[in-house]
Amino acid sequence: MQYKIQQIGIIGAGIMGTGIAQIAILSGHDVYLYDANAEAATQAKDRLGQTLQQLASKGKFTEEQVITALTHLHVAEELLELKDCQLVIEAIIEKLDIKQQLMQQLESIVSPQTILATNTSSLSVTAIAAHCHNPERVAGFHFFNPVPLMKVVEVIQGLHTQPEVLDHLTQLAQHMGHRPVRTKDTPGFIINHAGRAYLTESLKILGENVASVEQIDQVLKSALGFRMGPFELLDLTGLDVSHPVMESIYQQYYQEPRYRPSILTQQMLTGKRLGRKTGQGFYRYVEQKKQDIAVASAPSTVEMTALPKVWLSTDFSQDNALLSEYLTVKGIPLDTAEHPATDSLVVIASYGEDATSSALRLGVNPQQVVCLDLIAGFSQQRTLMPSLLTNAEMKQAAQCIFQDEMSQVTWIAESIGLISQRVLAMIVNLGCDMAQQGIATVEDINAAVRLGLGYPHGPIEWGDFIGADKVLLTLERMLALTGDPRYRPSPWLQRRCKLQLPLTFNS
């Protein structure tokens, strides 16, 4: 198929429209930038020129490249000037009726072959095209801010969109140096949809009083490698943006339990504690800088005259080998009897259970029990969970054994599974369910999440990396203990685990 897009019309001279214009002119396309406010388009062109000059001064581009790029940028004073464009991208306000009216207006101006694209982040592409005479040429082309740095774009197929239209937009994205990911027209598309698990499960953990805001953020960054904790992210985005998105996706999926919002964010939204922009969110900010908050106290590390033996129970053999080696190197004696001695510390590396359930399942004394999270190993982070009855000596012994200069020890209250287990299991499961629904390919789901959300791995490949059987066991136990359908395992996950296939396997 011959690549045909050279002239691009962009409607909306805000940050998003200007960002799209920047990558388009730098890739040699002629851009006609239009805004209902003509002065806004002119100012956007001037700002873009300044931006490119600054980048050139830093060695990102040559002066010649900047001059050439700017010759491709034209300010259109009226929509009619977009009539010869092969593609028009709207990046205006997120109001369905306004976007629908614009699409109808464009149809009367451009040629029948012109592709009409919407940069919508939350509205249905099918709905935007609903009143068009030729909805088959309407598609979603969703970029992320800041456009030049966020190297991913969702290419969205409306109900009537022709495959050829998607092919042209895919090629265009590649020409502009972005990774196209193709997706069906479903709520949240790929990236906003996949991002639900990280935030909603973290909020649920907080709502259950399992750990503090700072503990949850710290654990997820240290153990799983997230750049920002969920509450840091919510504060940065602003709850006036994040909470309505949570509610919207929840309602659009007809109250699907996996996307259930939190009463905590609704209360904070009502109280105008929105995050950085108001100086108070989950954290307090002074001049946009996060202020430290008190961390929940943990058992202090003091030398014990004699550490108890450790009786181990693990769900997986590799976890047993890891812990056994660690304890042996540290010179901690092991209790290898079938049942633990009454003075042994019982360390349980289980998945998807609270300490009470683990103790009862194993028939051990809950006063001796401390659970440990190994879903991501424990080289950087060691999250410990006592039962309601674990005595102080056993907590102190566990603190002494697992504290060292290389790792952070975090104590949490009893929880169905530990922090990293819960959040990671939900991320993987949601990615699997998106693949099961055919929203996008496995490859595109993984790429979109890595590039759009900055996760260390895509959700489906992450499940293979840490062990899909661990994810499945975590979900099955949480579902059994709570009865909450939010934890039901995806059929995609279940079948591949049963057949011992990688989660990335696509027949």
Secondary structure, DSSP 4 states (H G I P E B T S, - for coil): ------EEEEE--SHHHHHHHHHHHHTT-EEEEE-SSHHHHHHHHHHHHHHHHHHHHTTSS-HHHHHHHHHTEEEESSGGGGTT-SEEEE---S-HHHHHHHHHHHHTTS-TT-EEEE--SSS-HHHHTTT-S-GGGEEEEE--SSTTT--EEEEEE-TT--HHHHHHHHHHHHHTT-EEEEEES-TTTTHHHHTHHHHHHHHHHHHTTSS-HHHHHHHHHHHH--SS-HHHHHHHH-HHHHHHHHHHHHHHTTS-GGG---HHHHHHHHTT--BGGGTBSSSEEETTEEEP-PPPP-------SSPPPEEEEESSHHHHHHHHHHHHHTTPPB--SSS--TTSEEEEE-SS--HHHHHHHHT--GGGEEEE--TT-SSSEEEEEE-TT--HHHHHHHHHHH-BTTBEEEE----SS-HHHHHHHHHHHHHHHHHHTTSS-HHHHHHHHHHHH--SS-HHHHHHHH-HHHHHHHHHHHHHHH--GGGPPPHHHHHHHHTT--TT---
